[in-house]
C-alpha cells in the first residue's frame, strides 16, 4: 500500500491537528459531521423520548449507583459513571446524549486517525465515513441504560491510542492517557481483561525507549492489578471467599450444562461428593425437560438462561443453601455461589470435553460469527413500563414509558449479523493474503496497524467463544474494527494488483 500517492508533501508534514483543519474539504467534513450527529440524535429522541432498559441488567446498574456499591453483579465501572453523571443532572435524555456523543466522538477519532496514518482512497474514506457517521447501532446502544455504549467508546479510544503509540514516537502524556482509558474500560466490562496484555504486546514492539516501554507496560498492569485485588478483598469481606468475579463461576456452570445435557445417563460419570446434590438436581432437570414444546428454553444453544432464570436449577440449588438463613441479602447469596459453581463447571467440562466442544464452543462460535441482535432488537425489552429504581433515579413522573414510534422493533439492525459474518470471513482471508504476499515486509506503518487489529480481533474472538457469550452489543467493537481494517486490506490488495499489472504491461508490449 502506498498512502503517500494520495497526498501532497505539505499534507504529509502536517500534524494531526493541523491536518484536520487543513484545506476547506476537511473543515466542511467536520462541520457536516457535527450537523449530522445532532440531527440524528434529535430525530431519534423524538420517536423514543425515554431511555430503553434491559429488564434485569439496567436496574442492577442503577441499583448499584443508587446505593454507591463497590461491587455488583456486573462490573462496577458503569454504575460509577452513572453516579458521577448524576452530579450534573438526573435527566435520562442528557445521559443518552452523552453516551451518543461519546460513541460518535470516539468513532471519529478512530476513523480520522486511520485516514491520517494511511491516507486511503477517496472511495474508501467515503464509505467508512458514512458507515460510522450514520451508523444506527450508535443510536440504539446510546439509548440503552447499559455499559455497552460506554465500553464501545472506551474501546475505540483505547485502540486508537495504541495506534498512535506504535506508529508515532509517543509522548509521556500519550502513555498516561492510554493507561487511564484502559483502566476505566477494565472496570466497565469483563471483556477488557484482555486489554492490558494486548497493550503490553503492542508497546513491547513499539519504537519507545526501554524505560518508556517498561513504564507503559507496568502502569496499566499495576492499576488493573490493584483493582483486581481491591475487588477480591471486597468479595472476601462479603462472602468469606477470595474471588474476583462470581459472575464467571455462574457462567462456567451455565456453559458446562449445555454440554452435560447431551451426556447419556448410562455414560454419566460419578462426581465428587461435594457436587452430588447439585449434579442430581441438574440431571433430574434434564430428564424432565426433554419436550422443548413445554420447555422452549431447552431449544436455545450457548445461551445464558441457566445462570439467570430464577425458576431453573442453579437458583434453586442456591436457595437451598440458604433455607435457614433469611437475613442474607440476594447479592451475597449470588456471590457466595461463584467459587462452587466455577469448580463444578470446570469439573464437568474436563469430564466431557467433546460434548463441550460440540454443544457449547461450536454454537458459540457460530454466534460470534453472526451475533444476535438480542436486546437491541426491541425498545425497552418490549415492555411499556420501567422499574421503580429508574423512576427514582431519573425522576420520572410515572413508571410507564411512551414512545412515538409505531413499531418498537429495530429492523434497521437486522443486517448486522449478516455484515458481521461477511466481515469476519473477509478479514480472515485478508490477513492470510497479507501474510502470504508478505505485506509485512512492504510498509511498516500499515503492517503495525494490520497486525494490531488482527491481534485484537483474534484474541477477542477466543475470549468470547471460550469464556463469554456473543451478542451484537458485546461484539460492536470488533465489528467496527474489522470493518474498517478490512476496507484497508481490500484497498491494499487492489493497489498490489494494480502495481503488478503496470509492471507487466511493458513486457506484454515487447512480446
C-alpha positions as CSV (number, residue, x, y, z in Angstrom):
1,X,0.0,0.0,0.0
2,X,1.3,3.5,-0.9
3,X,-0.7,6.0,1.1
4,X,1.7,8.8,0.0
5,X,0.3,8.6,-3.5
6,X,-2.9,10.2,-2.2
7,X,-1.3,13.2,-0.5
8,X,0.9,16.1,-1.2
9,X,4.2,16.6,0.6
10,X,2.6,19.5,2.5
11,X,-0.1,17.3,3.8
12,X,2.3,14.6,4.9
13,X,4.3,17.1,7.0
14,X,1.2,18.4,8.9
15,X,0.5,17.4,12.5
16,X,-2.8,15.6,13.2
17,X,-4.4,18.8,14.4
18,X,-3.2,20.9,11.5
19,X,-4.2,18.1,9.1
20,X,-7.8,18.1,10.4
21,X,-8.1,21.8,9.8
22,X,-6.0,21.8,6.5
23,X,-8.0,22.8,3.4
24,X,-11.7,23.6,3.0
25,X,-12.6,19.9,2.5
26,X,-11.7,18.8,6.0
27,X,-13.4,21.8,7.6
28,X,-16.6,21.0,5.6
29,X,-16.4,17.4,6.7
30,X,-16.1,18.3,10.4
31,X,-18.9,20.8,10.1
32,X,-21.1,18.3,8.3
33,X,-20.3,15.7,10.9
34,X,-21.5,17.9,13.8
35,X,-24.7,18.8,12.0
36,X,-25.4,15.1,11.1
37,X,-24.7,13.9,14.7
38,X,-27.1,16.3,16.3
39,X,-29.8,15.9,13.6
40,X,-29.8,12.1,14.0
41,X,-29.9,12.4,17.8
42,X,-32.9,14.8,17.9
43,X,-34.8,12.8,15.3
44,X,-34.3,9.6,17.2
45,X,-35.3,11.1,20.6
46,X,-38.4,12.4,19.0
47,X,-39.6,8.8,18.4
48,X,-38.0,7.5,21.6
49,X,-38.2,10.2,24.2
50,X,-37.3,7.9,27.1
51,X,-34.3,5.7,27.6
52,X,-34.5,2.0,26.9
53,X,-34.0,-0.7,29.5
54,X,-32.8,-4.3,29.7
55,X,-35.2,-5.6,32.4
56,X,-32.6,-7.0,34.7
57,X,-29.2,-5.7,33.8
58,X,-30.2,-2.0,33.6
59,X,-31.8,-2.0,37.0
60,X,-28.8,-3.7,38.5
61,X,-26.6,-0.9,37.3
62,X,-29.0,1.7,38.6
63,X,-29.3,0.0,42.0
64,X,-25.5,-0.2,42.4
65,X,-25.2,3.5,41.5
66,X,-28.1,4.4,43.9
67,X,-26.5,2.5,46.8
68,X,-23.0,3.5,45.8
69,X,-21.8,-0.1,45.9
70,X,-18.2,-1.0,45.4
71,X,-19.0,-4.4,43.9
72,X,-22.0,-5.6,41.9
73,X,-23.3,-8.5,39.8
74,X,-21.7,-6.7,36.8
75,X,-18.5,-4.7,36.7
76,X,-18.9,-1.6,38.8
77,X,-17.5,1.0,36.3
78,X,-20.7,1.9,34.6
79,X,-22.6,2.3,37.9
80,X,-19.8,4.7,39.0
81,X,-20.2,6.6,35.7
82,X,-24.0,6.9,36.3
83,X,-23.3,8.2,39.8
84,X,-20.8,10.7,38.6
85,X,-23.2,11.9,35.9
86,X,-26.0,12.3,38.4
87,X,-24.0,15.1,40.0
88,X,-24.6,17.1,36.8
89,X,-28.2,16.1,36.0
90,X,-30.8,13.3,36.6
91,X,-32.1,13.6,33.0
92,X,-32.1,10.3,31.1
93,X,-32.1,12.3,27.9
94,X,-28.9,14.1,28.9
95,X,-27.3,10.7,29.8
96,X,-28.3,9.2,26.4
97,X,-27.0,12.3,24.7
98,X,-23.6,12.0,26.4
99,X,-23.4,8.3,25.6
100,X,-24.2,9.1,21.9
101,X,-21.6,11.9,21.7
102,X,-19.0,9.6,23.3
103,X,-19.7,7.0,20.6
104,X,-19.6,9.4,17.7
105,X,-16.6,11.2,19.1
106,X,-14.6,8.1,19.7
107,X,-15.5,6.6,16.3
108,X,-14.5,9.8,14.5
109,X,-11.2,9.9,16.5
110,X,-10.6,6.3,15.4
111,X,-11.6,6.9,11.8
112,X,-9.7,10.2,11.3
113,X,-6.6,8.6,12.8
114,X,-6.8,5.8,10.2
115,X,-7.2,8.4,7.5
116,X,-4.3,10.4,8.8
117,X,-1.9,7.5,9.0
118,X,-2.9,5.6,5.9
119,X,-4.4,8.2,3.5
120,X,-6.8,5.7,1.8
121,X,-8.5,6.5,-1.5
122,X,-11.5,8.8,-1.5
123,X,-13.9,5.9,-2.1
124,X,-12.7,4.1,0.9
125,X,-12.8,7.2,3.1
126,X,-16.3,8.0,2.0
127,X,-17.6,4.5,2.7
128,X,-16.1,4.3,6.1
129,X,-17.1,7.8,7.0
130,X,-20.7,7.1,6.1
131,X,-20.6,3.8,7.9
132,X,-19.5,5.4,11.1
133,X,-21.4,8.7,11.0
134,X,-24.8,7.3,10.0
135,X,-24.5,4.1,12.0
136,X,-27.9,3.3,13.6
137,X,-26.2,1.0,16.1
138,X,-24.9,4.0,17.9
139,X,-28.3,5.4,18.5
140,X,-29.8,2.2,19.9
141,X,-26.8,1.5,22.0
142,X,-26.7,5.0,23.4
143,X,-30.4,4.9,24.3
144,X,-29.9,1.8,26.4
145,X,-29.1,2.0,30.1
146,X,-26.3,-0.4,30.0
147,X,-22.5,-0.4,29.9
148,X,-22.4,-1.2,26.2
149,X,-22.1,2.3,24.8
150,X,-19.5,3.4,27.3
151,X,-17.4,0.3,26.8
152,X,-17.5,0.6,23.0
153,X,-16.4,4.3,23.2
154,X,-13.6,3.4,25.6
155,X,-12.5,0.5,23.4
156,X,-12.3,2.7,20.3
157,X,-10.3,5.3,22.1
158,X,-8.0,2.6,23.7
159,X,-7.3,1.1,20.3
160,X,-6.7,4.4,18.6
161,X,-4.2,5.4,21.3
162,X,-2.4,2.2,20.8
163,X,-2.1,3.0,17.1
164,X,-0.5,6.4,18.0
165,X,1.9,4.6,20.3
166,X,3.1,2.0,17.9
167,X,3.2,4.2,14.8
168,X,4.4,7.5,16.2
169,X,7.0,8.1,18.8
170,X,4.6,9.0,21.6
171,X,4.9,11.5,24.4
172,X,4.6,10.6,28.1
173,X,1.1,12.2,28.1
174,X,0.0,9.7,25.5
175,X,1.1,6.7,27.6
176,X,-0.7,8.3,30.6
177,X,-3.9,8.6,28.5
178,X,-3.6,5.0,27.4
179,X,-3.2,3.8,30.9
180,X,-6.2,5.9,32.1
181,X,-8.6,4.8,29.3
182,X,-7.5,1.1,29.7
183,X,-8.1,1.2,33.4
184,X,-11.6,2.8,33.0
185,X,-12.5,0.2,30.4
186,X,-11.3,-2.6,32.7
187,X,-13.8,-1.5,35.4
188,X,-16.7,-1.4,32.9
189,X,-16.7,-4.8,31.2
190,X,-15.1,-8.2,31.7
191,X,-14.0,-8.3,28.0
192,X,-11.4,-5.7,28.9
193,X,-9.4,-8.5,30.8
194,X,-7.5,-9.0,27.5
195,X,-6.7,-5.3,27.0
196,X,-3.7,-5.0,29.4
197,X,-2.0,-7.9,27.6
198,X,-2.7,-6.6,24.1
199,X,-1.4,-3.2,25.2
200,X,1.7,-4.7,26.7
201,X,2.4,-6.7,23.5
202,X,1.9,-3.6,21.3
203,X,4.1,-1.3,23.5
204,X,6.7,-4.0,23.7
205,X,7.1,-3.9,19.9
206,X,6.9,-0.1,19.6
207,X,9.9,2.2,19.0
208,X,9.8,3.5,22.5
209,X,12.9,3.6,24.7
210,X,13.3,0.7,27.1
211,X,12.4,2.9,30.1
212,X,9.2,4.1,28.5
213,X,8.3,0.6,27.4
214,X,8.7,-0.7,30.9
215,X,6.6,2.3,32.3
216,X,4.0,1.9,29.5
217,X,3.5,-1.8,30.2
218,X,3.8,-1.7,34.0
219,X,1.4,1.2,34.7
220,X,-1.7,-0.5,33.3
221,X,-0.8,-3.8,34.8
222,X,-0.3,-2.2,38.2
223,X,-3.6,-0.2,38.1
224,X,-5.7,-3.1,36.9
225,X,-3.9,-5.5,39.3
226,X,-4.8,-3.1,42.2
227,X,-8.4,-3.0,41.0
228,X,-8.5,-6.8,41.0
229,X,-7.0,-7.0,44.5
230,X,-9.5,-4.5,45.8
231,X,-12.4,-6.3,44.2
232,X,-11.2,-9.6,45.6
233,X,-10.9,-8.1,49.0
234,X,-14.5,-6.8,48.8
235,X,-15.8,-10.2,48.0
236,X,-13.7,-11.8,50.7
237,X,-15.3,-9.4,53.2
238,X,-18.8,-10.2,51.8
239,X,-18.6,-13.9,51.3
240,X,-15.6,-15.1,53.2
241,X,-14.0,-16.3,49.9
242,X,-11.3,-14.7,47.9
243,X,-12.7,-14.2,44.3
244,X,-12.7,-11.6,41.6
245,X,-15.8,-12.5,39.7
246,X,-18.7,-14.7,41.0
247,X,-20.2,-14.0,37.5
248,X,-17.5,-16.2,35.9
249,X,-18.4,-19.1,38.2
250,X,-22.1,-19.0,37.3
251,X,-21.1,-18.6,33.7
252,X,-18.8,-21.7,33.9
253,X,-21.6,-24.0,35.1
254,X,-24.1,-22.4,32.7
255,X,-21.7,-23.2,29.8
256,X,-21.0,-26.7,31.1
257,X,-24.7,-27.5,31.3
258,X,-25.1,-27.1,27.6
259,X,-22.5,-30.0,27.2
260,X,-23.8,-32.0,30.1
261,X,-27.4,-32.1,28.7
262,X,-26.2,-34.3,25.9
263,X,-24.4,-36.9,28.1
264,X,-26.5,-40.1,28.2
265,X,-27.4,-41.2,31.7
266,X,-25.7,-44.5,31.1
267,X,-22.4,-42.7,30.3
268,X,-22.7,-40.4,33.3
269,X,-19.5,-40.4,35.4
270,X,-19.6,-40.2,39.2
271,X,-18.9,-36.7,40.6
272,X,-17.1,-35.8,43.9
273,X,-19.3,-35.9,47.0
274,X,-19.4,-32.1,47.3
275,X,-21.1,-31.9,43.8
276,X,-23.6,-34.8,44.1
277,X,-26.6,-32.8,45.3
278,X,-26.3,-30.2,42.5
279,X,-25.4,-32.9,40.0
280,X,-28.5,-34.9,40.8
281,X,-30.7,-31.8,40.5
282,X,-29.3,-30.9,37.1
283,X,-29.7,-34.5,35.8
284,X,-33.3,-34.6,37.1
285,X,-33.9,-31.3,35.4
286,X,-32.6,-32.5,32.1
287,X,-34.6,-35.7,32.2
288,X,-37.8,-33.8,32.8
289,X,-37.4,-31.2,30.1
290,X,-36.8,-33.2,27.0
291,X,-40.0,-31.9,25.4
292,X,-38.9,-28.5,24.1
293,X,-42.5,-27.5,23.3
294,X,-43.2,-27.4,27.0
295,X,-39.7,-26.1,27.8
296,X,-38.7,-23.8,25.0
297,X,-35.6,-22.6,26.8
298,X,-34.1,-26.0,26.0
299,X,-34.1,-25.2,22.3
300,X,-31.6,-22.5,22.9
301,X,-27.9,-23.1,22.2
302,X,-25.0,-21.5,24.0
303,X,-27.3,-19.1,25.9
304,X,-27.1,-17.8,29.4
305,X,-30.6,-18.8,30.5
306,X,-29.4,-21.4,33.1
307,X,-27.5,-18.7,35.1
308,X,-30.2,-16.1,35.2
309,X,-33.6,-17.8,35.3
310,X,-34.8,-17.9,39.0
311,X,-37.0,-21.0,38.3
312,X,-34.2,-23.1,37.0
313,X,-31.7,-25.4,38.8
314,X,-28.8,-23.1,39.6
315,X,-31.0,-20.6,41.5
316,X,-33.0,-23.4,43.1
317,X,-29.8,-25.0,44.4
318,X,-28.5,-21.7,45.6
319,X,-31.7,-21.1,47.6
320,X,-31.4,-24.5,49.2
321,X,-28.1,-23.4,50.7
322,X,-29.8,-20.5,52.5
323,X,-33.1,-22.1,53.6
324,X,-32.3,-21.5,57.3
325,X,-30.9,-18.0,56.6
326,X,-33.5,-15.4,55.8
327,X,-31.3,-12.4,56.5
328,X,-28.6,-12.8,53.9
329,X,-29.0,-10.4,51.0
330,X,-29.8,-11.5,47.5
331,X,-26.4,-10.3,46.2
332,X,-24.5,-12.1,48.9
333,X,-26.3,-15.3,48.1
334,X,-25.5,-14.9,44.5
335,X,-21.8,-14.1,45.1
336,X,-21.3,-16.9,47.6
337,X,-22.1,-19.5,45.0
338,X,-19.4,-18.2,42.5
339,X,-16.5,-20.4,43.6
340,X,-18.6,-23.5,43.9
341,X,-20.1,-23.1,40.5
342,X,-16.7,-22.4,39.0
343,X,-15.4,-25.6,40.4
344,X,-18.4,-27.7,39.3
345,X,-18.5,-26.2,35.8
346,X,-14.7,-26.8,35.3
347,X,-15.1,-30.4,36.5
348,X,-17.9,-31.2,34.1
349,X,-16.1,-29.6,31.2
350,X,-13.0,-31.7,31.9
351,X,-15.0,-34.9,32.1
352,X,-16.9,-34.3,28.8
353,X,-14.6,-32.2,26.6
354,X,-16.1,-33.4,23.3
355,X,-19.6,-32.6,24.3
356,X,-18.4,-29.2,25.4
357,X,-16.8,-28.5,22.1
358,X,-19.8,-29.8,20.2
359,X,-22.7,-28.3,22.1
360,X,-21.2,-25.1,23.5
361,X,-18.0,-24.0,21.8
362,X,-19.2,-24.6,18.3
363,X,-22.7,-23.0,18.7
364,X,-20.9,-20.0,20.5
365,X,-18.5,-19.8,17.6
366,X,-21.5,-19.5,15.2
367,X,-23.0,-16.8,17.4
368,X,-19.7,-14.9,17.4
369,X,-19.6,-15.2,13.6
370,X,-23.1,-13.7,13.3
371,X,-24.0,-12.2,16.7
372,X,-27.7,-12.0,17.5
373,X,-29.2,-8.5,17.9
374,X,-30.7,-9.6,21.2
375,X,-32.0,-6.8,23.5
376,X,-31.3,-4.1,20.9
377,X,-33.9,-5.6,18.6
378,X,-36.9,-4.2,20.7
379,X,-37.3,-1.0,22.6
380,X,-37.4,-1.4,26.4
381,X,-37.4,-5.2,26.1
382,X,-40.9,-5.0,24.5
383,X,-42.4,-3.6,27.7
384,X,-44.4,-0.3,28.3
385,X,-43.0,0.4,31.7
386,X,-39.8,0.5,33.8
387,X,-38.8,-0.3,37.4
388,X,-39.2,1.9,40.5
389,X,-35.4,2.3,40.7
390,X,-35.4,4.0,37.2
391,X,-38.3,6.2,38.3
392,X,-36.4,7.2,41.4
393,X,-33.1,7.8,39.6
394,X,-34.3,9.7,36.6
395,X,-37.2,11.5,38.3
396,X,-39.9,10.1,36.0
397,X,-43.5,11.1,36.8
398,X,-44.8,7.5,36.0
399,X,-43.5,4.0,35.5
400,X,-45.0,4.0,32.1
401,X,-42.7,4.8,29.2
402,X,-44.2,6.2,26.0
403,X,-42.7,6.1,22.5
404,X,-43.9,7.9,19.4
405,X,-42.6,5.2,17.1
406,X,-45.4,2.9,15.9
407,X,-43.0,-0.1,15.6
408,X,-40.9,-0.6,18.7
409,X,-38.7,-3.1,16.9
410,X,-35.4,-2.2,15.3
411,X,-35.3,-3.8,11.8
412,X,-32.6,-1.4,10.8
413,X,-30.2,-3.5,12.9
414,X,-31.1,-6.8,11.4
415,X,-28.3,-6.5,8.7
416,X,-25.6,-6.5,11.4
417,X,-25.4,-10.3,11.9
418,X,-25.0,-10.6,8.1
419,X,-22.4,-7.8,8.0
420,X,-20.5,-9.5,10.9
421,X,-20.5,-12.8,9.1
422,X,-19.2,-11.4,5.9
423,X,-16.6,-9.1,7.5
424,X,-15.2,-12.0,9.7
425,X,-14.7,-14.1,6.6
426,X,-13.1,-11.3,4.5
427,X,-10.9,-10.2,7.5
428,X,-9.6,-13.8,7.8
429,X,-8.9,-14.1,4.1
430,X,-7.4,-10.6,4.0
431,X,-5.0,-11.5,6.9
432,X,-4.0,-14.7,5.1
433,X,-3.3,-12.7,1.9
434,X,-1.3,-10.2,3.8
435,X,0.9,-12.9,5.2
436,X,1.2,-15.0,2.0
437,X,2.0,-11.9,-0.1
438,X,4.5,-10.8,2.6
439,X,2.8,-7.4,3.1
440,X,4.5,-7.2,6.4
441,X,7.8,-6.5,4.5
442,X,6.5,-3.6,2.5
443,X,5.1,-0.8,4.7
444,X,6.0,-0.5,8.4
445,X,3.1,1.8,9.2
446,X,0.5,-0.4,7.5
447,X,2.0,-3.6,9.0
448,X,1.7,-2.3,12.5
449,X,-1.9,-1.3,12.2
450,X,-3.0,-4.6,10.5
451,X,-1.1,-6.8,13.0
452,X,-2.6,-4.8,15.9
453,X,-6.1,-5.0,14.5
454,X,-5.7,-8.7,13.7
455,X,-4.4,-9.5,17.2
456,X,-7.4,-7.7,18.9
457,X,-9.8,-9.5,16.6
458,X,-8.4,-13.0,17.2
459,X,-7.8,-12.6,20.9
460,X,-11.3,-11.1,21.4
461,X,-12.8,-13.9,19.4
462,X,-11.1,-16.5,21.5
463,X,-12.2,-14.8,24.8
464,X,-15.8,-14.6,23.6
465,X,-16.0,-18.1,22.3
466,X,-14.4,-19.8,25.3
467,X,-15.4,-17.6,28.2
468,X,-18.3,-15.3,27.3
469,X,-21.5,-15.0,25.3
470,X,-21.9,-13.5,21.9
471,X,-24.4,-10.7,21.1
472,X,-24.3,-7.6,18.9
473,X,-23.9,-5.2,21.7
474,X,-20.9,-7.2,23.0
475,X,-19.3,-7.5,19.6
476,X,-19.9,-4.0,18.3
477,X,-16.2,-3.0,18.9
478,X,-14.6,-5.9,16.9
479,X,-17.3,-5.4,14.2
480,X,-16.4,-1.8,13.7
481,X,-12.7,-2.5,14.0
482,X,-12.7,-5.4,11.4
483,X,-14.9,-3.5,9.0
484,X,-12.5,-0.5,8.9
485,X,-9.4,-2.6,8.5
486,X,-11.0,-5.0,6.1
487,X,-11.6,-1.9,3.8
488,X,-7.9,-1.0,4.2
489,X,-6.8,-4.6,3.3
490,X,-9.0,-4.7,0.3
491,X,-7.6,-1.4,-0.9
492,X,-4.0,-2.7,-0.3
493,X,-4.8,-5.8,-2.4
494,X,-6.2,-3.6,-5.1
495,X,-3.0,-1.5,-5.1
496,X,-0.9,-4.6,-5.2
497,X,-2.8,-5.9,-8.2
498,X,-2.6,-2.6,-10.0
499,X,1.1,-2.3,-9.4
500,X,1.7,-5.8,-10.6
501,X,-0.4,-5.1,-13.8
502,X,1.5,-1.9,-14.5
503,X,4.9,-3.7,-14.2
504,X,3.9,-6.4,-16.6
505,X,2.5,-4.1,-19.3
506,X,5.9,-3.2,-20.9
507,X,6.7,-6.9,-21.1
508,X,3.5,-7.7,-22.9
509,X,4.1,-4.8,-25.3
510,X,7.5,-6.1,-26.2
511,X,6.2,-9.5,-26.9
